[in-house]
Amino acid sequence: MARRFGVKGALRVGFLEGATYPDGTSVATIAAIQNFGAPAKGIPPRPFFSDMVASKSPGWPDAVGRILQANGGDGAAALELMGQGIAGQLQDAITDGAYAPNSPVTDLLKYRFPMGGQTFKDVLDARRDVANGESAPAGKPLIHTGNLQNSVDYEVGE
């Protein structure tokens, strides 16, 4: 449908260049690790991005078509609206997904450092404390400071 209307441009949705955590770590890097997992580091896959694309992308062509028909064929506006919509779908996937639970160490760190900022020593302390029976309420995977979810963005380009 977009080609029929002569829509030119490209839409990128996700974790764009420049999105970082306060310590400078790339949000895209952390998102990829969370999505695909890092078994050697004990991080299970939580395929929020992959699952969202698999489940939502079949409806995107029809959505573009409806938007183009509704706005008189304005391709730039259609891409802008699609960017907003897909970014919202990705944010919802982070919030609403049923993914592998956090480890007890992660839950304890989230409890102790609700805004992040823990050090490697803090991680070691949490590991020791969990081994000694300390625990914290189970937290939601992918949700801690909100930086991952708040870093979802889109851009329309050439």
N, CA, C and O of each residue as an XYZ file, in Angstrom:
632
protein
N       0.829     -1.187      0.000
C       0.000      0.000      0.000
C       0.873      1.251      0.000
O       0.599      2.203     -0.731
N       1.914      1.250      0.811
C       2.787      2.427      0.890
C       3.420      2.719     -0.462
O       3.540      3.881     -0.849
N       3.827      1.680     -1.188
C       4.431      1.897     -2.510
C       3.424      2.489     -3.473
O       3.768      3.339     -4.294
N       2.175      2.041     -3.376
C       1.141      2.559     -4.268
C       0.973      4.058     -4.091
O       0.696      4.774     -5.053
N       1.137      4.529     -2.876
C       1.029      5.958     -2.602
C       2.358      6.687     -2.820
O       2.434      7.906     -2.661
N       3.392      5.947     -3.180
C       4.687      6.579     -3.427
C       5.384      7.069     -2.172
O       6.101      8.070     -2.208
N       5.180      6.376     -1.067
C       5.817      6.785      0.187
C       7.317      6.580      0.061
O       7.785      5.500     -0.298
N       8.057      7.632      0.362
C       9.515      7.555      0.361
C       9.992      7.839      1.764
O       9.425      8.662      2.483
N      11.032      7.150      2.132
C      11.579      7.353      3.465
C      11.749      6.026      4.163
O      11.359      4.971      3.662
N      12.333      6.111      5.312
C      12.588      4.917      6.113
C      12.188      5.201      7.549
O      12.305      6.325      8.036
N      11.725      4.180      8.200
C      11.322      4.286      9.598
C      12.196      3.349     10.410
O      12.328      2.171     10.080
N      12.789      3.870     11.465
C      13.571      3.061     12.407
C      12.914      3.189     13.772
O      12.632      4.289     14.247
N      12.677      2.042     14.389
C      12.075      2.013     15.723
C      12.928      1.114     16.603
O      13.334      0.028     16.188
N      13.193      1.565     17.804
C      13.958      0.748     18.744
C      14.772      1.608     19.674
O      14.284      2.601     20.214
N      16.015      1.220     19.856
C      16.931      1.908     20.766
C      17.986      2.575     19.898
O      18.963      1.940     19.501
N      17.795      3.836     19.609
C      18.603      4.541     18.630
C      19.947      4.971     19.208
O      20.154      4.970     20.421
N      20.851      5.338     18.305
C      22.172      5.798     18.714
C      22.029      6.928     19.725
O      21.137      7.770     19.625
N      22.912      6.923     20.681
C      22.915      7.990     21.682
C      22.123      7.674     22.935
O      22.283      8.357     23.947
N      21.273      6.659     22.895
C      20.511      6.286     24.098
C      21.438      5.504     25.025
O      21.939      4.438     24.666
N      21.658      6.047     26.219
C      22.578      5.410     27.160
C      21.992      5.393     28.563
O      21.060      6.128     28.891
N      22.573      4.532     29.365
C      22.315      4.542     30.802
C      23.202      5.621     31.423
O      24.137      6.093     30.777
N      22.924      6.015     32.661
C      23.730      7.079     33.283
C      25.236      6.807     33.283
O      26.034      7.744     33.273
N      25.625      5.532     33.294
C      27.063      5.220     33.291
C      27.664      5.200     31.886
O      28.849      4.907     31.723
N      26.853      5.510     30.872
C      27.336      5.552     29.498
C      27.116      4.287     28.700
O      27.398      4.261     27.502
N      26.617      3.233     29.332
C      26.355      1.977     28.631
C      25.247      2.185     27.604
O      24.228      2.811     27.896
N      25.451      1.662     26.419
C      24.465      1.772     25.345
C      23.192      1.001     25.704
O      23.254     -0.169     26.081
N      22.054      1.656     25.585
C      20.778      0.977     25.834
C      20.568     -0.125     24.797
O      20.026     -1.182     25.121
N      20.990      0.109     23.556
C      20.836     -0.913     22.514
C      21.591     -2.190     22.881
O      21.111     -3.292     22.618
N      22.756     -2.047     23.480
C      23.537     -3.217     23.895
C      22.796     -4.003     24.969
O      22.682     -5.225     24.881
N      22.296     -3.309     25.978
C      21.559     -3.981     27.055
C      20.274     -4.603     26.510
O      19.909     -5.710     26.905
N      19.590     -3.905     25.609
C      18.368     -4.445     25.013
C      18.664     -5.742     24.260
O      17.901     -6.703     24.357
N      19.766     -5.773     23.512
C      20.130     -6.985     22.775
C      20.456     -8.128     23.732
O      20.039     -9.265     23.511
N      21.197     -7.828     24.786
C      21.522     -8.867     25.774
C      20.245     -9.408     26.406
O      20.095    -10.621     26.555
N      19.331     -8.531     26.775
C      18.077     -8.982     27.383
C      17.232     -9.770     26.383
O      16.649    -10.794     26.738
N      17.162     -9.302     25.139
C      16.339     -9.964     24.135
C      16.854    -11.370     23.812
O      16.078    -12.324     23.765
N      18.160    -11.491     23.591
C      18.734    -12.764     23.157
C      19.340    -13.582     24.292
O      19.597    -14.775     24.130
N      19.570    -12.947     25.441
C      20.176    -13.625     26.572
C      21.693    -13.646     26.469
O      22.268    -13.371     25.416
N      22.316    -13.974     27.571
C      23.768    -14.145     27.659
C      24.004    -15.312     28.614
O      24.341    -15.109     29.781
N      23.826    -16.540     28.110
C      23.896    -17.713     28.985
C      25.170    -17.793     29.819
O      25.126    -18.219     30.973
N      26.292    -17.395     29.255
C      27.552    -17.466     30.009
C      27.533    -16.546     31.219
O      28.262    -16.769     32.185
N      26.701    -15.513     31.170
C      26.580    -14.571     32.285
C      25.355    -14.869     33.153
O      25.063    -14.137     34.098
N      24.639    -15.951     32.821
C      23.459    -16.316     33.601
C      22.225    -15.493     33.273
O      21.287    -15.439     34.068
N      22.213    -14.848     32.105
C      21.067    -14.018     31.710
C      20.248    -14.793     30.680
O      20.722    -15.037     29.570
N      19.021    -15.182     31.038
C      18.191    -15.917     30.082
C      17.619    -14.971     29.023
O      17.510    -13.768     29.262
N      17.253    -15.507     27.857
C      16.614    -14.648     26.860
C      15.254    -14.170     27.354
O      14.484    -14.924     27.950
N      14.988    -12.921     27.093
C      13.674    -12.321     27.345
C      13.305    -11.601     26.050
O      13.488    -10.389     25.940
N      12.786    -12.344     25.068
C      12.677    -11.852     23.696
C      11.556    -10.835     23.465
O      10.673    -11.044     22.633
N      11.607     -9.753     24.200
C      10.569     -8.733     24.096
C      10.513     -8.124     22.699
O       9.427     -7.926     22.154
N      11.665     -7.827     22.118
C      11.708     -7.176     20.811
C      11.342     -8.176     19.717
O      10.492     -7.896     18.872
N      11.980     -9.334     19.736
C      11.714    -10.366     18.722
C      10.256    -10.801     18.740
O       9.632    -10.924     17.686
N       9.710    -11.033     19.926
C       8.313    -11.459     20.034
C       7.361    -10.378     19.547
O       6.368    -10.678     18.885
N       7.658     -9.115     19.872
C       6.795     -8.020     19.422
C       6.785     -7.944     17.905
O       5.717     -7.831     17.303
N       7.948     -8.005     17.279
C       8.014     -7.938     15.818
C       7.266     -9.120     15.206
O       6.502     -8.944     14.257
N       7.478    -10.309     15.735
C       6.810    -11.498     15.193
C       5.293    -11.402     15.303
O       4.576    -11.806     14.388
N       4.807    -10.873     16.410
C       3.352    -10.843     16.606
C       2.682     -9.620     15.986
O       1.536     -9.706     15.545
N       3.366     -8.500     15.946
C       2.731     -7.255     15.491
C       3.003     -6.904     14.036
O       2.167     -6.264     13.397
N       4.148     -7.305     13.495
C       4.514     -6.859     12.145
C       3.558     -7.307     11.039
O       3.433     -6.594     10.043
N       2.875     -8.451     11.160
C       1.932     -8.786     10.094
C       0.833     -7.727      9.896
O       0.290     -7.607      8.798
N       0.510     -6.977     10.922
C      -0.524     -5.953     10.806
C      -0.024     -4.593     10.352
O      -0.829     -3.706     10.068
N       1.280     -4.411     10.279
C       1.815     -3.090      9.936
C       1.483     -2.636      8.511
O       1.139     -1.469      8.328
N       1.569     -3.502      7.490
C       1.227     -3.018      6.144
C      -0.207     -2.499      6.040
O      -0.445     -1.455      5.433
N      -1.150     -3.213      6.620
C      -2.538     -2.743      6.585
C      -2.695     -1.440      7.357
O      -3.454     -0.560      6.950
N      -1.978     -1.315      8.474
C      -2.055     -0.077      9.258
C      -1.530      1.102      8.452
O      -2.127      2.179      8.473
N      -0.427      0.915      7.743
C       0.102      1.990      6.893
C      -0.930      2.358      5.839
O      -1.173      3.537      5.581
N      -1.531      1.354      5.238
C      -2.547      1.617      4.221
C      -3.719      2.417      4.756
O      -4.173      3.364      4.114
N      -4.209      2.045      5.923
C      -5.338      2.778      6.520
C      -4.947      4.223      6.830
O      -5.725      5.149      6.598
N      -3.734      4.407      7.358
C      -3.276      5.759      7.687
C      -3.150      6.588      6.413
O      -3.573      7.744      6.380
N      -2.574      6.008      5.368
C      -2.424      6.740      4.110
C      -3.777      7.127      3.529
O      -3.954      8.250      3.057
N      -4.717      6.216      3.561
C      -6.047      6.529      3.039
C      -6.724      7.603      3.875
O      -7.428      8.458      3.339
N      -6.516      7.562      5.178
C      -7.172      8.528      6.064
C      -6.568      9.926      5.949
O      -7.253     10.917      6.201
N      -5.288     10.015      5.569
C      -4.663     11.342      5.550
C      -4.337     11.824      4.140
O      -3.483     12.692      3.960
N      -5.010     11.265      3.150
C      -4.829     11.743      1.784
C      -3.504     11.360      1.151
O      -3.055     12.014      0.209
N      -2.878     10.320      1.652
C      -1.644      9.838      1.046
C      -0.383     10.528      1.504
O       0.645     10.436      0.834
N      -0.432     11.215      2.621
C       0.755     11.904      3.148
C       1.709     10.871      3.747
O       1.523     10.416      4.876
N       2.738     10.507      2.966
C       3.663      9.462      3.381
C       4.460      9.806      4.617
O       4.660      8.956      5.485
N       4.919     11.043      4.707
C       5.710     11.443      5.879
C       4.878     11.333      7.154
O       5.361     10.867      8.186
N       3.625     11.768      7.068
C       2.744     11.678      8.240
C       2.463     10.219      8.582
O       2.380      9.861      9.757
N       2.315      9.378      7.563
C       2.054      7.959      7.810
C       3.234      7.310      8.528
O       3.044      6.545      9.474
N       4.448      7.613      8.080
C       5.618      7.046      8.746
C       5.732      7.556     10.178
O       6.084      6.799     11.082
N       5.440      8.818     10.382
C       5.483      9.393     11.736
C       4.487      8.671     12.654
O       4.832      8.292     13.773
N       3.269      8.486     12.180
C       2.250      7.811     12.995
C       2.590      6.339     13.219
O       2.360      5.804     14.304
N       3.134      5.690     12.202
C       3.547      4.291     12.381
C       4.676      4.204     13.397
O       4.699      3.288     14.219
N       5.609      5.145     13.350
C       6.701      5.156     14.327
C       6.179      5.258     15.741
O       6.629      4.537     16.632
N       5.230      6.156     15.947
C       4.638      6.301     17.278
C       3.959      5.003     17.708
O       4.108      4.560     18.847
N       3.217      4.406     16.791
C       2.478      3.188     17.122
C       3.385      2.003     17.421
O       3.165      1.281     18.394
N       4.400      1.800     16.594
C       5.305      0.667     16.803
C       6.130      0.876     18.063
O       6.380     -0.078     18.800
N       6.559      2.108     18.323
C       7.290      2.388     19.570
C       6.412      2.045     20.774
O       6.898      1.484     21.756
N       5.137      2.377     20.704
C       4.212      2.026     21.783
C       4.071      0.522     21.943
O       3.996      0.018     23.063
N       4.035     -0.199     20.823
C       3.959     -1.658     20.894
C       5.201     -2.238     21.567
O       5.106     -3.190     22.342
N       6.363     -1.662     21.268
C       7.603     -2.142     21.881
C       7.621     -1.840     23.378
O       8.037     -2.680     24.176
N       7.176     -0.656     23.757
C       7.102     -0.324     25.187
C       6.143     -1.264     25.908
O       6.427     -1.712     27.019
N       5.018     -1.559     25.285
C       4.063     -2.494     25.892
C       4.671     -3.886     26.046
O       4.413     -4.568     27.038
N       5.476     -4.312     25.073
C       6.113     -5.631     25.158
C       7.056     -5.700     26.354
O       7.158     -6.738     27.008
N       7.741     -4.602     26.640
C       8.639     -4.568     27.798
C       7.832     -4.691     29.085
O       8.206     -5.435     29.991
N       6.742     -3.971     29.161
C       5.925     -3.935     30.373
C       5.102     -5.199     30.575
O       5.012     -5.717     31.688
N       4.508     -5.692     29.505
C       3.480     -6.722     29.626
C       3.968     -8.146     29.399
O       3.224     -9.092     29.656
N       5.184     -8.323     28.931
C       5.665     -9.658     28.590
C       5.838    -10.548     29.804
O       6.154    -10.084     30.899
N       5.624    -11.835     29.589
C       5.841    -12.842     30.635
C       7.164    -13.534     30.319
O       7.203    -14.509     29.570
N       8.222    -13.027     30.888
C       9.568    -13.500     30.572
C      10.170    -14.233     31.760
O       9.607    -14.248     32.855
N      11.335    -14.844     31.517
C      12.045    -15.553     32.582
C      12.191    -14.627     33.785
O      12.511    -13.449     33.626
N      11.960    -15.149     34.981
C      12.028    -14.290     36.172
C      13.453    -13.818     36.445
O      14.429    -14.405     35.978
N      13.536    -12.750     37.209
C      14.838    -12.271     37.675
C      15.453    -13.312     38.601
O      14.747    -14.094     39.238
N      16.767    -13.308     38.663
C      17.444    -14.149     39.647
C      17.235    -13.530     41.026
O      16.948    -12.336     41.120
N      17.369    -14.305     42.089
C      17.262    -13.733     43.436
C      18.268    -12.606     43.678
O      17.971    -11.656     44.402
N      19.451    -12.706     43.079
C      20.449    -11.638     43.230
C      19.949    -10.360     42.562
O      20.068     -9.274     43.129
N      19.391    -10.488     41.363
C      18.853     -9.313     40.669
C      17.738     -8.675     41.481
O      17.699     -7.454     41.631
N      16.829     -9.495     42.007
C      15.742     -8.935     42.821
C      16.285     -8.201     44.045
O      15.786     -7.131     44.394
N      17.287     -8.757     44.689
C      17.870     -8.099     45.859
C      18.533     -6.784     45.459
O      18.404     -5.788     46.172
N      19.234     -6.766     44.337
C      19.863     -5.522     43.872
C      18.814     -4.473     43.502
O      18.987     -3.293     43.805
N      17.735     -4.891     42.854
C      16.662     -3.941     42.524
C      16.044     -3.363     43.798
O      15.692     -2.184     43.847
N      15.919     -4.189     44.809
C      15.357     -3.744     46.085
C      16.295     -2.749     46.765
O      15.861     -1.713     47.268
N      17.564     -3.074     46.773
C      18.541     -2.211     47.449
C      18.855     -0.938     46.661
O      19.154      0.101     47.250
N      18.788     -1.018     45.350
C      19.161      0.110     44.486
C      18.032      0.379     43.495
O      18.167      0.074     42.310
N      16.926      0.942     43.962
C      15.768      1.119     43.087
C      16.033      2.022     41.879
O      15.319      1.943     40.879
N      17.033      2.860     41.965
C      17.354      3.730     40.833
C      18.651      3.306     40.145
O      19.245      4.092     39.407
N      19.088      2.085     40.379
C      20.322      1.602     39.769
C      21.526      2.135     40.515
O      21.419      2.548     41.670
N      22.673      2.126     39.854
C      23.875      2.679     40.441
C      24.686      1.724     41.289
O      25.630      2.151     41.954
N      24.349      0.448     41.289
C      25.110     -0.496     42.099
C      26.490     -0.720     41.482
O      26.687     -0.557     40.277
N      27.418     -1.091     42.323
C      28.792     -1.368     41.905
C      29.012     -2.870     41.845
O      28.149     -3.650     42.246
N      30.164     -3.265     41.347
C      30.502     -4.685     41.319
C      30.568     -5.238     42.739
O      30.165     -6.376     42.981
N      31.067     -4.447     43.671
C      31.100     -4.874     45.076
C      29.685     -5.133     45.586
O      29.451     -6.094     46.319
N      28.740     -4.273     45.195
C      27.350     -4.472     45.602
C      26.806     -5.797     45.061
O      26.060     -6.495     45.747
N      27.180     -6.133     43.840
C      26.751     -7.404     43.249
C      27.332     -8.571     44.046
O      26.629     -9.529     44.366
N      28.604     -8.479     44.357
C      29.233     -9.543     45.152
C      28.582     -9.667     46.527
O      28.351    -10.774     47.013
N      28.287     -8.531     47.149
C      27.606     -8.553     48.448
C      26.231     -9.206     48.329
O      25.842     -9.999     49.187
N      25.498     -8.874     47.269
C      24.167     -9.453     47.081
C      24.258    -10.960     46.857
O      23.430    -11.711     47.371
N      25.245    -11.405     46.103
C      25.432    -12.850     45.898
C      25.674    -13.552     47.227
O      25.088    -14.598     47.508
N      26.534    -12.970     48.031
C      26.832    -13.546     49.353
C      25.566    -13.564     50.204
O      25.258    -14.570     50.843
N      24.836    -12.454     50.210
C      23.645    -12.358     51.053
C      22.562    -13.342     50.619
O      21.895    -13.938     51.465
N      22.383    -13.518     49.321
C      21.407    -14.502     48.832
C      21.845    -15.908     49.236
O      21.019    -16.723     49.646
N      23.133    -16.189     49.120
C      23.645    -17.501     49.540
C      23.410    -17.745     51.027
O      23.287    -18.890     51.461
N      23.347    -16.659     51.813
C      23.101    -16.765     53.256
C      21.618    -16.670     53.612
O      21.269    -16.573     54.788
N      20.745    -16.699     52.604
C      19.314    -16.753     52.866
C      18.555    -15.452     52.742
O      17.334    -15.451     52.896
N      19.222    -14.344     52.469
C      18.499    -13.078     52.324
C      17.753    -13.072     50.991
O      18.209    -13.654     50.007
N      16.608    -12.408     50.978
C      15.825    -12.334     49.745
C      15.132    -10.980     49.662
O      15.171    -10.174     50.592
N      14.508    -10.765     48.536
C      13.740     -9.543     48.296
C      12.512     -9.933     47.484
O      12.487    -11.002     46.876
N      11.499     -9.080     47.468
C      10.318     -9.387     46.659
C      10.698     -9.570     45.188
O      11.596     -8.903     44.673
N      10.002    -10.477     44.535
C      10.259    -10.714     43.112
C       9.911     -9.468     42.313
O       8.832     -8.897     42.468
N      10.822     -9.061     41.473
C      10.605     -7.903     40.609
C      10.224     -8.342     39.209
O      10.355     -9.512     38.849
N       9.755     -7.396     38.433
C       9.365     -7.672     37.053
C      10.601     -7.613     36.158
O      11.337     -6.626     36.188
N      10.837     -8.655     35.363
C      11.966     -8.608     34.438
C      11.840     -7.424     33.473
O      10.736     -7.041     33.088
N      12.953     -6.869     33.098
C      13.086     -5.752     32.159
C      12.660     -4.412     32.741
O      12.818     -3.384     32.084
N      12.126     -4.398     33.951
C      11.674     -3.154     34.570
C      12.521     -2.913     35.806
O      12.528     -3.733     36.724
N      13.226     -1.811     35.839
C      13.980     -1.427     37.023
C      13.888      0.084     37.153
O      13.051      0.601     37.893
N      14.747      0.785     36.438
C      14.739      2.247     36.524
C      13.802      2.871     35.499
O      13.501      4.061     35.586
N      13.336      2.087     34.531
C      12.501      2.616     33.457
C      13.301      3.092     32.259
O      12.724      3.512     31.256
N      14.627      3.033     32.350
C      15.462      3.552     31.267
C      15.274      2.773     29.970
O      15.222      3.380     28.900
N      15.172      1.450     30.034
C      14.984      0.649     28.824
C      13.696      1.066     28.122
O      13.705      1.386     26.934
N      12.605      1.059     28.855
C      11.310      1.399     28.269
C      11.270      2.851     27.793
O      10.740      3.137     26.720
N      11.820      3.753     28.575
C      11.793      5.171     28.204
C      12.740      5.509     27.065
O      12.645      6.590     26.485
N      13.650      4.604     26.735
C      14.594      4.845     25.641
C      14.068      4.379     24.288
O      14.715      4.618     23.269
N      12.925      3.727     24.254
C      12.341      3.333     22.973
C      12.035      4.613     22.198
O      11.429      5.546     22.725
N      12.461      4.636     20.948
C      12.281      5.838     20.136
C      12.110      5.428     18.679
O      12.225      4.253     18.333
N      11.838      6.398     17.847
C      11.734      6.149     16.412
C      12.249      7.370     15.678
O      12.328      8.467     16.231
N      12.599      7.155     14.419
C      12.965      8.279     13.562
C      12.561      7.957     12.141
O      12.619      6.811     11.697
N      12.156      8.986     11.448
C      11.809      8.889     10.041
C      12.948      9.538      9.273
O      13.314     10.683      9.537
N      13.501      8.807      8.330
C      14.612      9.325      7.543
C      14.391      9.099      6.066
O      13.319      8.678      5.632
N      15.415      9.385      5.313
C      15.361      9.224      3.845
C      15.544      7.792      3.442
O      15.526      7.478      2.252
